Amino acid sequence: MQPINDKLVSVFACVDAGTAHVLRNILEDNGIPARVTGESLAHAGLANIANVEVVVFESQEAEARKLIDQSWSE
C-alpha cells in the first residue's frame, strides 16, 4: 500500500499516447501501478504539442525509470 502522502511523478513524456500505454503496461506487468495522463489533448488533434506522460508514485520512481531504460535498450 502506498503512503498517503506519496505523490505522482512523471517518468516518461512523449507525444504518442500509444507509446505511453505500452510503457504503462510494462510497468504494471512488473508490479508498478502507472497512469497515462494528457492523452485527451493528443486525441483532440493537438498531438504535436500534447505532452502525454506516464506517471507513477514517487516511491516507485527509481524502479520505474530503471525498468523503462531496460525496456528501451532491448
FITIVO-145698 format. One record per atom (N, C-alpha, C, O): residue in one letter; x, y, z; atom name; residue number from 1. Coordinates in steps of 0.02 Angstrom, whole numbers. Atoms other than C-alpha are relative to their C-alpha. Layout:
<rs>
<r><resn>A</resn><px>X</px><py>Y</py><pz>Z</pz><name>CA</name><resi>NUM</resi></r>
...
</rs>
This chain:
<rs>
<r><resn>M</resn><px>42</px><py>-59</py><pz>0</pz><name>N</name><resi>1</resi></r>
<r><resn>M</resn><px>0</px><py>0</py><pz>0</pz><name>CA</name><resi>1</resi></r>
<r><resn>M</resn><px>45</px><py>62</py><pz>0</pz><name>C</name><resi>1</resi></r>
<r><resn>M</resn><px>95</px><py>65</py><pz>34</pz><name>O</name><resi>1</resi></r>
<r><resn>Q</resn><px>-39</px><py>-62</py><pz>6</pz><name>N</name><resi>2</resi></r>
<r><resn>Q</resn><px>63</px><py>174</py><pz>-45</pz><name>CA</name><resi>2</resi></r>
<r><resn>Q</resn><px>-11</px><py>44</py><pz>61</pz><name>C</name><resi>2</resi></r>
<r><resn>Q</resn><px>-67</px><py>48</py><pz>88</pz><name>O</name><resi>2</resi></r>
<r><resn>P</resn><px>9</px><py>-50</py><pz>-53</pz><name>N</name><resi>3</resi></r>
<r><resn>P</resn><px>96</px><py>303</py><pz>90</pz><name>CA</name><resi>3</resi></r>
<r><resn>P</resn><px>-50</px><py>53</py><pz>-22</pz><name>C</name><resi>3</resi></r>
<r><resn>P</resn><px>-54</px><py>69</py><pz>-81</pz><name>O</name><resi>3</resi></r>
<r><resn>I</resn><px>52</px><py>-48</py><pz>17</pz><name>N</name><resi>4</resi></r>
<r><resn>I</resn><px>-44</px><py>430</py><pz>97</pz><name>CA</name><resi>4</resi></r>
<r><resn>I</resn><px>27</px><py>64</py><pz>-32</pz><name>C</name><resi>4</resi></r>
<r><resn>I</resn><px>-9</px><py>96</py><pz>-70</pz><name>O</name><resi>4</resi></r>
<r><resn>N</resn><px>-28</px><py>-61</py><pz>28</pz><name>N</name><resi>5</resi></r>
<r><resn>N</resn><px>73</px><py>573</py><pz>52</pz><name>CA</name><resi>5</resi></r>
<r><resn>N</resn><px>44</px><py>-13</py><pz>-60</pz><name>C</name><resi>5</resi></r>
<r><resn>N</resn><px>81</px><py>32</py><pz>-82</pz><name>O</name><resi>5</resi></r>
<r><resn>D</resn><px>-40</px><py>18</py><pz>59</pz><name>N</name><resi>6</resi></r>
<r><resn>D</resn><px>155</px><py>482</py><pz>-96</pz><name>CA</name><resi>6</resi></r>
<r><resn>D</resn><px>-31</px><py>33</py><pz>-61</pz><name>C</name><resi>6</resi></r>
<r><resn>D</resn><px>-87</px><py>16</py><pz>-80</pz><name>O</name><resi>6</resi></r>
<r><resn>K</resn><px>28</px><py>-36</py><pz>58</pz><name>N</name><resi>7</resi></r>
<r><resn>K</resn><px>131</px><py>598</py><pz>-245</pz><name>CA</name><resi>7</resi></r>
<r><resn>K</resn><px>18</px><py>-35</py><pz>-65</pz><name>C</name><resi>7</resi></r>
<r><resn>K</resn><px>64</px><py>-76</py><pz>-67</pz><name>O</name><resi>7</resi></r>
<r><resn>L</resn><px>-14</px><py>26</py><pz>66</pz><name>N</name><resi>8</resi></r>
<r><resn>L</resn><px>128</px><py>555</py><pz>-429</pz><name>CA</name><resi>8</resi></r>
<r><resn>L</resn><px>54</px><py>41</py><pz>-33</pz><name>C</name><resi>8</resi></r>
<r><resn>L</resn><px>55</px><py>102</py><pz>-28</pz><name>O</name><resi>8</resi></r>
<r><resn>V</resn><px>-54</px><py>-34</py><pz>36</pz><name>N</name><resi>9</resi></r>
<r><resn>V</resn><px>281</px><py>596</py><pz>-534</pz><name>CA</name><resi>9</resi></r>
<r><resn>V</resn><px>3</px><py>-29</py><pz>-71</pz><name>C</name><resi>9</resi></r>
<r><resn>V</resn><px>-13</px><py>-87</py><pz>-82</pz><name>O</name><resi>9</resi></r>
<r><resn>S</resn><px>-8</px><py>21</py><pz>69</pz><name>N</name><resi>10</resi></r>
<r><resn>S</resn><px>312</px><py>588</py><pz>-720</pz><name>CA</name><resi>10</resi></r>
<r><resn>S</resn><px>66</px><py>-38</py><pz>-9</pz><name>C</name><resi>10</resi></r>
<r><resn>S</resn><px>118</px><py>-14</py><pz>13</pz><name>O</name><resi>10</resi></r>
<r><resn>V</resn><px>-60</px><py>38</py><pz>14</pz><name>N</name><resi>11</resi></r>
<r><resn>V</resn><px>435</px><py>454</py><pz>-776</pz><name>CA</name><resi>11</resi></r>
<r><resn>V</resn><px>14</px><py>-5</py><pz>-74</pz><name>C</name><resi>11</resi></r>
<r><resn>V</resn><px>67</px><py>-29</py><pz>-95</pz><name>O</name><resi>11</resi></r>
<r><resn>F</resn><px>-10</px><py>2</py><pz>73</pz><name>N</name><resi>12</resi></r>
<r><resn>F</resn><px>412</px><py>470</py><pz>-964</pz><name>CA</name><resi>12</resi></r>
<r><resn>F</resn><px>-50</px><py>48</py><pz>-32</pz><name>C</name><resi>12</resi></r>
<r><resn>F</resn><px>-108</px><py>52</py><pz>-11</pz><name>O</name><resi>12</resi></r>
<r><resn>A</resn><px>43</px><py>-46</py><pz>36</pz><name>N</name><resi>13</resi></r>
<r><resn>A</resn><px>341</px><py>601</py><pz>-1082</pz><name>CA</name><resi>13</resi></r>
<r><resn>A</resn><px>12</px><py>-8</py><pz>-74</pz><name>C</name><resi>13</resi></r>
<r><resn>A</resn><px>69</px><py>-17</py><pz>-96</pz><name>O</name><resi>13</resi></r>
<r><resn>C</resn><px>-4</px><py>5</py><pz>73</pz><name>N</name><resi>14</resi></r>
<r><resn>C</resn><px>304</px><py>593</py><pz>-1268</pz><name>CA</name><resi>14</resi></r>
<r><resn>C</resn><px>-62</px><py>32</py><pz>-30</pz><name>C</name><resi>14</resi></r>
<r><resn>C</resn><px>-104</px><py>59</py><pz>6</pz><name>O</name><resi>14</resi></r>
<r><resn>V</resn><px>60</px><py>-27</py><pz>33</pz><name>N</name><resi>15</resi></r>
<r><resn>V</resn><px>177</px><py>650</py><pz>-1397</pz><name>CA</name><resi>15</resi></r>
<r><resn>V</resn><px>-45</px><py>-57</py><pz>-26</pz><name>C</name><resi>15</resi></r>
<r><resn>V</resn><px>-99</px><py>-44</py><pz>-54</pz><name>O</name><resi>15</resi></r>
<r><resn>D</resn><px>36</px><py>58</py><pz>26</pz><name>N</name><resi>16</resi></r>
<r><resn>D</resn><px>117</px><py>473</py><pz>-1439</pz><name>CA</name><resi>16</resi></r>
<r><resn>D</resn><px>-32</px><py>-39</py><pz>58</pz><name>C</name><resi>16</resi></r>
<r><resn>D</resn><px>3</px><py>-70</py><pz>98</pz><name>O</name><resi>16</resi></r>
<r><resn>A</resn><px>35</px><py>35</py><pz>-54</pz><name>N</name><resi>17</resi></r>
<r><resn>A</resn><px>-16</px><py>401</py><pz>-1324</pz><name>CA</name><resi>17</resi></r>
<r><resn>A</resn><px>12</px><py>-76</py><pz>-4</pz><name>C</name><resi>17</resi></r>
<r><resn>A</resn><px>13</px><py>-109</py><pz>48</pz><name>O</name><resi>17</resi></r>
<r><resn>G</resn><px>-12</px><py>72</py><pz>7</pz><name>N</name><resi>18</resi></r>
<r><resn>G</resn><px>16</px><py>226</py><pz>-1394</pz><name>CA</name><resi>18</resi></r>
<r><resn>G</resn><px>64</px><py>-22</py><pz>35</pz><name>C</name><resi>18</resi></r>
<r><resn>G</resn><px>65</px><py>-72</py><pz>69</pz><name>O</name><resi>18</resi></r>
<r><resn>T</resn><px>-63</px><py>15</py><pz>-33</pz><name>N</name><resi>19</resi></r>
<r><resn>T</resn><px>196</px><py>228</py><pz>-1336</pz><name>CA</name><resi>19</resi></r>
<r><resn>T</resn><px>-8</px><py>4</py><pz>76</pz><name>C</name><resi>19</resi></r>
<r><resn>T</resn><px>18</px><py>-39</py><pz>112</pz><name>O</name><resi>19</resi></r>
<r><resn>A</resn><px>11</px><py>-8</py><pz>-72</pz><name>N</name><resi>20</resi></r>
<r><resn>A</resn><px>142</px><py>291</py><pz>-1165</pz><name>CA</name><resi>20</resi></r>
<r><resn>A</resn><px>-37</px><py>-60</py><pz>29</pz><name>C</name><resi>20</resi></r>
<r><resn>A</resn><px>-21</px><py>-83</py><pz>84</pz><name>O</name><resi>20</resi></r>
<r><resn>H</resn><px>39</px><py>57</py><pz>-24</pz><name>N</name><resi>21</resi></r>
<r><resn>H</resn><px>17</px><py>148</py><pz>-1148</pz><name>CA</name><resi>21</resi></r>
<r><resn>H</resn><px>42</px><py>-64</py><pz>0</pz><name>C</name><resi>21</resi></r>
<r><resn>H</resn><px>34</px><py>-106</py><pz>45</pz><name>O</name><resi>21</resi></r>
<r><resn>V</resn><px>-45</px><py>58</py><pz>1</pz><name>N</name><resi>22</resi></r>
<r><resn>V</resn><px>148</px><py>18</py><pz>-1197</pz><name>CA</name><resi>22</resi></r>
<r><resn>V</resn><px>44</px><py>2</py><pz>63</pz><name>C</name><resi>22</resi></r>
<r><resn>V</resn><px>52</px><py>-49</py><pz>97</pz><name>O</name><resi>22</resi></r>
<r><resn>L</resn><px>-42</px><py>-6</py><pz>-60</pz><name>N</name><resi>23</resi></r>
<r><resn>L</resn><px>262</px><py>84</py><pz>-1059</pz><name>CA</name><resi>23</resi></r>
<r><resn>L</resn><px>-40</px><py>-11</py><pz>63</pz><name>C</name><resi>23</resi></r>
<r><resn>L</resn><px>-17</px><py>-43</py><pz>110</pz><name>O</name><resi>23</resi></r>
<r><resn>R</resn><px>43</px><py>11</py><pz>-58</pz><name>N</name><resi>24</resi></r>
<r><resn>R</resn><px>119</px><py>89</py><pz>-935</pz><name>CA</name><resi>24</resi></r>
<r><resn>R</resn><px>-11</px><py>-74</py><pz>11</pz><name>C</name><resi>24</resi></r>
<r><resn>R</resn><px>-8</px><py>-99</py><pz>68</pz><name>O</name><resi>24</resi></r>
<r><resn>N</resn><px>11</px><py>72</py><pz>-6</pz><name>N</name><resi>25</resi></r>
<r><resn>N</resn><px>83</px><py>-93</py><pz>-972</pz><name>CA</name><resi>25</resi></r>
<r><resn>N</resn><px>62</px><py>-37</py><pz>25</pz><name>C</name><resi>25</resi></r>
<r><resn>N</resn><px>57</px><py>-82</py><pz>65</pz><name>O</name><resi>25</resi></r>
<r><resn>I</resn><px>-62</px><py>31</py><pz>-23</pz><name>N</name><resi>26</resi></r>
<r><resn>I</resn><px>266</px><py>-141</py><pz>-949</pz><name>CA</name><resi>26</resi></r>
<r><resn>I</resn><px>8</px><py>12</py><pz>75</pz><name>C</name><resi>26</resi></r>
<r><resn>I</resn><px>26</px><py>-35</py><pz>112</pz><name>O</name><resi>26</resi></r>
<r><resn>L</resn><px>-7</px><py>-15</py><pz>-71</pz><name>N</name><resi>27</resi></r>
<r><resn>L</resn><px>269</px><py>-53</py><pz>-780</pz><name>CA</name><resi>27</resi></r>
<r><resn>L</resn><px>-50</px><py>-41</py><pz>41</pz><name>C</name><resi>27</resi></r>
<r><resn>L</resn><px>-31</px><py>-71</py><pz>91</pz><name>O</name><resi>27</resi></r>
<r><resn>E</resn><px>51</px><py>36</py><pz>-38</pz><name>N</name><resi>28</resi></r>
<r><resn>E</resn><px>106</px><py>-131</py><pz>-723</pz><name>CA</name><resi>28</resi></r>
<r><resn>E</resn><px>13</px><py>-75</py><pz>0</pz><name>C</name><resi>28</resi></r>
<r><resn>E</resn><px>-1</px><py>-109</py><pz>50</pz><name>O</name><resi>28</resi></r>
<r><resn>D</resn><px>-18</px><py>71</py><pz>3</pz><name>N</name><resi>29</resi></r>
<r><resn>D</resn><px>162</px><py>-304</py><pz>-781</pz><name>CA</name><resi>29</resi></r>
<r><resn>D</resn><px>55</px><py>-17</py><pz>50</pz><name>C</name><resi>29</resi></r>
<r><resn>D</resn><px>63</px><py>-75</py><pz>69</pz><name>O</name><resi>29</resi></r>
<r><resn>N</resn><px>-55</px><py>9</py><pz>-48</pz><name>N</name><resi>30</resi></r>
<r><resn>N</resn><px>310</px><py>-280</py><pz>-663</pz><name>CA</name><resi>30</resi></r>
<r><resn>N</resn><px>-18</px><py>26</py><pz>69</pz><name>C</name><resi>30</resi></r>
<r><resn>N</resn><px>26</px><py>38</py><pz>111</pz><name>O</name><resi>30</resi></r>
<r><resn>G</resn><px>23</px><py>-17</py><pz>-67</pz><name>N</name><resi>31</resi></r>
<r><resn>G</resn><px>204</px><py>-229</py><pz>-514</pz><name>CA</name><resi>31</resi></r>
<r><resn>G</resn><px>3</px><py>74</py><pz>19</pz><name>C</name><resi>31</resi></r>
<r><resn>G</resn><px>-2</px><py>91</py><pz>78</pz><name>O</name><resi>31</resi></r>
<r><resn>I</resn><px>-3</px><py>-71</py><pz>-14</pz><name>N</name><resi>32</resi></r>
<r><resn>I</resn><px>218</px><py>-40</py><pz>-530</pz><name>CA</name><resi>32</resi></r>
<r><resn>I</resn><px>-64</px><py>33</py><pz>-27</pz><name>C</name><resi>32</resi></r>
<r><resn>I</resn><px>-72</px><py>37</py><pz>-88</pz><name>O</name><resi>32</resi></r>
<r><resn>P</resn><px>60</px><py>-33</py><pz>23</pz><name>N</name><resi>33</resi></r>
<r><resn>P</resn><px>49</px><py>48</py><pz>-537</pz><name>CA</name><resi>33</resi></r>
<r><resn>P</resn><px>19</px><py>64</py><pz>-39</pz><name>C</name><resi>33</resi></r>
<r><resn>P</resn><px>60</px><py>103</py><pz>-16</pz><name>O</name><resi>33</resi></r>
<r><resn>A</resn><px>-16</px><py>-58</py><pz>42</pz><name>N</name><resi>34</resi></r>
<r><resn>A</resn><px>54</px><py>180</py><pz>-676</pz><name>CA</name><resi>34</resi></r>
<r><resn>A</resn><px>-63</px><py>25</py><pz>-34</pz><name>C</name><resi>34</resi></r>
<r><resn>A</resn><px>-112</px><py>-11</py><pz>-43</pz><name>O</name><resi>34</resi></r>
<r><resn>R</resn><px>56</px><py>-32</py><pz>36</pz><name>N</name><resi>35</resi></r>
<r><resn>R</resn><px>-62</px><py>301</py><pz>-765</pz><name>CA</name><resi>35</resi></r>
<r><resn>R</resn><px>28</px><py>38</py><pz>-59</pz><name>C</name><resi>35</resi></r>
<r><resn>R</resn><px>86</px><py>60</py><pz>-58</pz><name>O</name><resi>35</resi></r>
<r><resn>V</resn><px>-17</px><py>-43</py><pz>57</pz><name>N</name><resi>36</resi></r>
<r><resn>V</resn><px>-58</px><py>390</py><pz>-932</pz><name>CA</name><resi>36</resi></r>
<r><resn>V</resn><px>-42</px><py>63</py><pz>7</pz><name>C</name><resi>36</resi></r>
<r><resn>V</resn><px>-103</px><py>59</py><pz>16</pz><name>O</name><resi>36</resi></r>
<r><resn>T</resn><px>36</px><py>-64</py><pz>-5</pz><name>N</name><resi>37</resi></r>
<r><resn>T</resn><px>-104</px><py>574</py><pz>-924</pz><name>CA</name><resi>37</resi></r>
<r><resn>T</resn><px>14</px><py>41</py><pz>-62</pz><name>C</name><resi>37</resi></r>
<r><resn>T</resn><px>64</px><py>32</py><pz>-96</pz><name>O</name><resi>37</resi></r>
<r><resn>G</resn><px>-9</px><py>-47</py><pz>55</pz><name>N</name><resi>38</resi></r>
<r><resn>G</resn><px>-128</px><py>707</py><pz>-1057</pz><name>CA</name><resi>38</resi></r>
<r><resn>G</resn><px>-21</px><py>-25</py><pz>-67</pz><name>C</name><resi>38</resi></r>
<r><resn>G</resn><px>-15</px><py>10</py><pz>-117</pz><name>O</name><resi>38</resi></r>
<r><resn>E</resn><px>16</px><py>26</py><pz>66</pz><name>N</name><resi>39</resi></r>
<r><resn>E</resn><px>-189</px><py>594</py><pz>-1193</pz><name>CA</name><resi>39</resi></r>
<r><resn>E</resn><px>-63</px><py>31</py><pz>-30</pz><name>C</name><resi>39</resi></r>
<r><resn>E</resn><px>-73</px><py>25</py><pz>-91</pz><name>O</name><resi>39</resi></r>
<r><resn>S</resn><px>59</px><py>-32</py><pz>28</pz><name>N</name><resi>40</resi></r>
<r><resn>S</resn><px>-353</px><py>688</py><pz>-1212</pz><name>CA</name><resi>40</resi></r>
<r><resn>S</resn><px>19</px><py>56</py><pz>-47</pz><name>C</name><resi>40</resi></r>
<r><resn>S</resn><px>-16</px><py>69</py><pz>-96</pz><name>O</name><resi>40</resi></r>
<r><resn>L</resn><px>-24</px><py>-52</py><pz>46</pz><name>N</name><resi>41</resi></r>
<r><resn>L</resn><px>-255</px><py>831</py><pz>-1291</pz><name>CA</name><resi>41</resi></r>
<r><resn>L</resn><px>24</px><py>-31</py><pz>-66</pz><name>C</name><resi>41</resi></r>
<r><resn>L</resn><px>13</px><py>-3</py><pz>-119</pz><name>O</name><resi>41</resi></r>
<r><resn>A</resn><px>-24</px><py>34</py><pz>60</pz><name>N</name><resi>42</resi></r>
<r><resn>A</resn><px>-174</px><py>710</py><pz>-1412</pz><name>CA</name><resi>42</resi></r>
<r><resn>A</resn><px>-58</px><py>-21</py><pz>-44</pz><name>C</name><resi>42</resi></r>
<r><resn>A</resn><px>-55</px><py>-16</py><pz>-106</pz><name>O</name><resi>42</resi></r>
<r><resn>H</resn><px>59</px><py>21</py><pz>37</pz><name>N</name><resi>43</resi></r>
<r><resn>H</resn><px>-345</px><py>644</py><pz>-1462</pz><name>CA</name><resi>43</resi></r>
<r><resn>H</resn><px>-39</px><py>59</py><pz>-28</pz><name>C</name><resi>43</resi></r>
<r><resn>H</resn><px>-79</px><py>52</py><pz>-74</pz><name>O</name><resi>43</resi></r>
<r><resn>A</resn><px>36</px><py>-60</py><pz>22</pz><name>N</name><resi>44</resi></r>
<r><resn>A</resn><px>-409</px><py>822</py><pz>-1484</pz><name>CA</name><resi>44</resi></r>
<r><resn>A</resn><px>35</px><py>33</py><pz>-60</pz><name>C</name><resi>44</resi></r>
<r><resn>A</resn><px>17</px><py>89</py><pz>-78</pz><name>O</name><resi>44</resi></r>
<r><resn>G</resn><px>-33</px><py>-28</py><pz>58</pz><name>N</name><resi>45</resi></r>
<r><resn>G</resn><px>-293</px><py>849</py><pz>-1632</pz><name>CA</name><resi>45</resi></r>
<r><resn>G</resn><px>61</px><py>42</py><pz>17</pz><name>C</name><resi>45</resi></r>
<r><resn>G</resn><px>89</px><py>76</py><pz>-26</pz><name>O</name><resi>45</resi></r>
<r><resn>L</resn><px>-58</px><py>-39</py><pz>-21</pz><name>N</name><resi>46</resi></r>
<r><resn>L</resn><px>-153</px><py>928</py><pz>-1532</pz><name>CA</name><resi>46</resi></r>
<r><resn>L</resn><px>60</px><py>-45</py><pz>13</pz><name>C</name><resi>46</resi></r>
<r><resn>L</resn><px>101</px><py>-31</py><pz>57</pz><name>O</name><resi>46</resi></r>
<r><resn>A</resn><px>-52</px><py>50</py><pz>-12</pz><name>N</name><resi>47</resi></r>
<r><resn>A</resn><px>-35</px><py>779</py><pz>-1545</pz><name>CA</name><resi>47</resi></r>
<r><resn>A</resn><px>70</px><py>28</py><pz>-3</pz><name>C</name><resi>47</resi></r>
<r><resn>A</resn><px>114</px><py>5</py><pz>33</pz><name>O</name><resi>47</resi></r>
<r><resn>N</resn><px>-67</px><py>-27</py><pz>6</pz><name>N</name><resi>48</resi></r>
<r><resn>N</resn><px>114</px><py>884</py><pz>-1596</pz><name>CA</name><resi>48</resi></r>
<r><resn>N</resn><px>21</px><py>42</py><pz>59</pz><name>C</name><resi>48</resi></r>
<r><resn>N</resn><px>81</px><py>53</py><pz>71</pz><name>O</name><resi>48</resi></r>
<r><resn>I</resn><px>-18</px><py>-41</py><pz>-58</pz><name>N</name><resi>49</resi></r>
<r><resn>I</resn><px>104</px><py>991</py><pz>-1440</pz><name>CA</name><resi>49</resi></r>
<r><resn>I</resn><px>-21</px><py>-32</py><pz>65</pz><name>C</name><resi>49</resi></r>
<r><resn>I</resn><px>-3</px><py>-8</py><pz>119</pz><name>O</name><resi>49</resi></r>
<r><resn>A</resn><px>23</px><py>33</py><pz>-61</pz><name>N</name><resi>50</resi></r>
<r><resn>A</resn><px>22</px><py>872</py><pz>-1318</pz><name>CA</name><resi>50</resi></r>
<r><resn>A</resn><px>58</px><py>-33</py><pz>35</pz><name>C</name><resi>50</resi></r>
<r><resn>A</resn><px>104</px><py>-58</py><pz>3</pz><name>O</name><resi>50</resi></r>
<r><resn>N</resn><px>-51</px><py>33</py><pz>-40</pz><name>N</name><resi>51</resi></r>
<r><resn>N</resn><px>129</px><py>806</py><pz>-1179</pz><name>CA</name><resi>51</resi></r>
<r><resn>N</resn><px>-34</px><py>-58</py><pz>37</pz><name>C</name><resi>51</resi></r>
<r><resn>N</resn><px>-62</px><py>-50</py><pz>91</pz><name>O</name><resi>51</resi></r>
<r><resn>V</resn><px>28</px><py>60</py><pz>-30</pz><name>N</name><resi>52</resi></r>
<r><resn>V</resn><px>71</px><py>629</py><pz>-1143</pz><name>CA</name><resi>52</resi></r>
<r><resn>V</resn><px>53</px><py>-26</py><pz>48</pz><name>C</name><resi>52</resi></r>
<r><resn>V</resn><px>111</px><py>-34</py><pz>30</pz><name>O</name><resi>52</resi></r>
<r><resn>E</resn><px>-48</px><py>21</py><pz>-51</pz><name>N</name><resi>53</resi></r>
<r><resn>E</resn><px>151</px><py>568</py><pz>-983</pz><name>CA</name><resi>53</resi></r>
<r><resn>E</resn><px>-21</px><py>-66</py><pz>32</pz><name>C</name><resi>53</resi></r>
<r><resn>E</resn><px>-80</px><py>-81</py><pz>38</pz><name>O</name><resi>53</resi></r>
<r><resn>V</resn><px>10</px><py>59</py><pz>-41</pz><name>N</name><resi>54</resi></r>
<r><resn>V</resn><px>170</px><py>405</py><pz>-889</pz><name>CA</name><resi>54</resi></r>
<r><resn>V</resn><px>20</px><py>21</py><pz>70</pz><name>C</name><resi>54</resi></r>
<r><resn>V</resn><px>76</px><py>44</py><pz>81</pz><name>O</name><resi>54</resi></r>
<r><resn>V</resn><px>-14</px><py>-20</py><pz>-69</pz><name>N</name><resi>55</resi></r>
<r><resn>V</resn><px>158</px><py>439</py><pz>-702</pz><name>CA</name><resi>55</resi></r>
<r><resn>V</resn><px>-5</px><py>-60</py><pz>46</pz><name>C</name><resi>55</resi></r>
<r><resn>V</resn><px>-45</px><py>-106</py><pz>36</pz><name>O</name><resi>55</resi></r>
<r><resn>V</resn><px>-1</px><py>52</py><pz>-51</pz><name>N</name><resi>56</resi></r>
<r><resn>V</resn><px>196</px><py>329</py><pz>-552</pz><name>CA</name><resi>56</resi></r>
<r><resn>V</resn><px>5</px><py>34</py><pz>68</pz><name>C</name><resi>56</resi></r>
<r><resn>V</resn><px>17</px><py>95</py><pz>72</pz><name>O</name><resi>56</resi></r>
<r><resn>F</resn><px>-10</px><py>-27</py><pz>-67</pz><name>N</name><resi>57</resi></r>
<r><resn>F</resn><px>202</px><py>352</py><pz>-364</pz><name>CA</name><resi>57</resi></r>
<r><resn>F</resn><px>74</px><py>15</py><pz>9</pz><name>C</name><resi>57</resi></r>
<r><resn>F</resn><px>118</px><py>-22</py><pz>-14</pz><name>O</name><resi>57</resi></r>
<r><resn>E</resn><px>-68</px><py>-23</py><pz>-11</pz><name>N</name><resi>58</resi></r>
<r><resn>E</resn><px>358</px><py>445</py><pz>-311</pz><name>CA</name><resi>58</resi></r>
<r><resn>E</resn><px>44</px><py>-54</py><pz>32</pz><name>C</name><resi>58</resi></r>
<r><resn>E</resn><px>103</px><py>-60</py><pz>16</pz><name>O</name><resi>58</resi></r>
<r><resn>S</resn><px>-39</px><py>52</py><pz>-33</pz><name>N</name><resi>59</resi></r>
<r><resn>S</resn><px>412</px><py>300</py><pz>-201</pz><name>CA</name><resi>59</resi></r>
<r><resn>S</resn><px>23</px><py>-55</py><pz>-47</pz><name>C</name><resi>59</resi></r>
<r><resn>S</resn><px>68</px><py>-94</py><pz>-30</pz><name>O</name><resi>59</resi></r>
<r><resn>Q</resn><px>-18</px><py>51</py><pz>49</pz><name>N</name><resi>60</resi></r>
<r><resn>Q</resn><px>424</px><py>190</py><pz>-357</pz><name>CA</name><resi>60</resi></r>
<r><resn>Q</resn><px>34</px><py>31</py><pz>-62</pz><name>C</name><resi>60</resi></r>
<r><resn>Q</resn><px>44</px><py>-4</py><pz>-112</pz><name>O</name><resi>60</resi></r>
<r><resn>E</resn><px>-28</px><py>-35</py><pz>58</pz><name>N</name><resi>61</resi></r>
<r><resn>E</resn><px>503</px><py>319</py><pz>-473</pz><name>CA</name><resi>61</resi></r>
<r><resn>E</resn><px>66</px><py>-32</py><pz>-24</pz><name>C</name><resi>61</resi></r>
<r><resn>E</resn><px>73</px><py>-45</py><pz>-83</pz><name>O</name><resi>61</resi></r>
<r><resn>A</resn><px>-65</px><py>27</py><pz>20</pz><name>N</name><resi>62</resi></r>
<r><resn>A</resn><px>680</px><py>248</py><pz>-472</pz><name>CA</name><resi>62</resi></r>
<r><resn>A</resn><px>-7</px><py>-68</py><pz>-34</pz><name>C</name><resi>62</resi></r>
<r><resn>A</resn><px>24</px><py>-81</py><pz>-85</pz><name>O</name><resi>62</resi></r>
<r><resn>E</resn><px>11</px><py>66</py><pz>28</pz><name>N</name><resi>63</resi></r>
<r><resn>E</resn><px>620</px><py>71</py><pz>-505</pz><name>CA</name><resi>63</resi></r>
<r><resn>E</resn><px>-33</px><py>5</py><pz>-69</pz><name>C</name><resi>63</resi></r>
<r><resn>E</resn><px>-15</px><py>-32</py><pz>-115</pz><name>O</name><resi>63</resi></r>
<r><resn>A</resn><px>34</px><py>-9</py><pz>64</pz><name>N</name><resi>64</resi></r>
<r><resn>A</resn><px>505</px><py>131</py><pz>-645</pz><name>CA</name><resi>64</resi></r>
<r><resn>A</resn><px>48</px><py>26</py><pz>-54</pz><name>C</name><resi>64</resi></r>
<r><resn>A</resn><px>47</px><py>1</py><pz>-110</pz><name>O</name><resi>64</resi></r>
<r><resn>R</resn><px>-48</px><py>-27</py><pz>49</pz><name>N</name><resi>65</resi></r>
<r><resn>R</resn><px>643</px><py>232</py><pz>-730</pz><name>CA</name><resi>65</resi></r>
<r><resn>R</resn><px>49</px><py>-55</py><pz>-22</pz><name>C</name><resi>65</resi></r>
<r><resn>R</resn><px>67</px><py>-59</py><pz>-81</pz><name>O</name><resi>65</resi></r>
<r><resn>K</resn><px>-46</px><py>54</py><pz>16</pz><name>N</name><resi>66</resi></r>
<r><resn>K</resn><px>760</px><py>82</py><pz>-721</pz><name>CA</name><resi>66</resi></r>
<r><resn>K</resn><px>-33</px><py>-49</py><pz>-49</pz><name>C</name><resi>66</resi></r>
<r><resn>K</resn><px>-2</px><py>-70</py><pz>-98</pz><name>O</name><resi>66</resi></r>
<r><resn>L</resn><px>37</px><py>46</py><pz>44</pz><name>N</name><resi>67</resi></r>
<r><resn>L</resn><px>628</px><py>-30</py><pz>-800</pz><name>CA</name><resi>67</resi></r>
<r><resn>L</resn><px>-10</px><py>30</py><pz>-69</pz><name>C</name><resi>67</resi></r>
<r><resn>L</resn><px>-3</px><py>-5</py><pz>-119</pz><name>O</name><resi>67</resi></r>
<r><resn>I</resn><px>8</px><py>-33</py><pz>65</pz><name>N</name><resi>68</resi></r>
<r><resn>I</resn><px>594</px><py>97</py><pz>-938</pz><name>CA</name><resi>68</resi></r>
<r><resn>I</resn><px>65</px><py>0</py><pz>-38</pz><name>C</name><resi>68</resi></r>
<r><resn>I</resn><px>66</px><py>-15</py><pz>-98</pz><name>O</name><resi>68</resi></r>
<r><resn>D</resn><px>-66</px><py>1</py><pz>33</pz><name>N</name><resi>69</resi></r>
<r><resn>D</resn><px>780</px><py>112</py><pz>-975</pz><name>CA</name><resi>69</resi></r>
<r><resn>D</resn><px>16</px><py>-70</py><pz>-27</pz><name>C</name><resi>69</resi></r>
<r><resn>D</resn><px>41</px><py>-77</py><pz>-83</pz><name>O</name><resi>69</resi></r>
<r><resn>Q</resn><px>-13</px><py>69</py><pz>21</pz><name>N</name><resi>70</resi></r>
<r><resn>Q</resn><px>795</px><py>-78</py><pz>-984</pz><name>CA</name><resi>70</resi></r>
<r><resn>Q</resn><px>-44</px><py>-19</py><pz>-60</pz><name>C</name><resi>70</resi></r>
<r><resn>Q</resn><px>-22</px><py>-52</py><pz>-106</pz><name>O</name><resi>70</resi></r>
<r><resn>S</resn><px>47</px><py>17</py><pz>54</pz><name>N</name><resi>71</resi></r>
<r><resn>S</resn><px>642</px><py>-92</py><pz>-1097</pz><name>CA</name><resi>71</resi></r>
<r><resn>S</resn><px>20</px><py>34</py><pz>-65</pz><name>C</name><resi>71</resi></r>
<r><resn>S</resn><px>12</px><py>5</py><pz>-119</pz><name>O</name><resi>71</resi></r>
<r><resn>W</resn><px>-18</px><py>-38</py><pz>60</pz><name>N</name><resi>72</resi></r>
<r><resn>W</resn><px>705</px><py>39</py><pz>-1218</pz><name>CA</name><resi>72</resi></r>
<r><resn>W</resn><px>66</px><py>-22</py><pz>-28</pz><name>C</name><resi>72</resi></r>
<r><resn>W</resn><px>79</px><py>-12</py><pz>-87</pz><name>O</name><resi>72</resi></r>
<r><resn>S</resn><px>-66</px><py>21</py><pz>24</pz><name>N</name><resi>73</resi></r>
<r><resn>S</resn><px>880</px><py>-35</py><pz>-1230</pz><name>CA</name><resi>73</resi></r>
<r><resn>S</resn><px>0</px><py>-70</py><pz>-30</pz><name>C</name><resi>73</resi></r>
<r><resn>S</resn><px>49</px><py>-90</py><pz>-60</pz><name>O</name><resi>73</resi></r>
<r><resn>E</resn><px>3</px><py>69</py><pz>25</pz><name>N</name><resi>74</resi></r>
<r><resn>E</resn><px>823</px><py>-211</py><pz>-1277</pz><name>CA</name><resi>74</resi></r>
<r><resn>E</resn><px>-16</px><py>-1</py><pz>-74</pz><name>C</name><resi>74</resi></r>
<r><resn>E</resn><px>-21</px><py>-54</py><pz>-104</pz><name>O</name><resi>74</resi></r>
</rs>
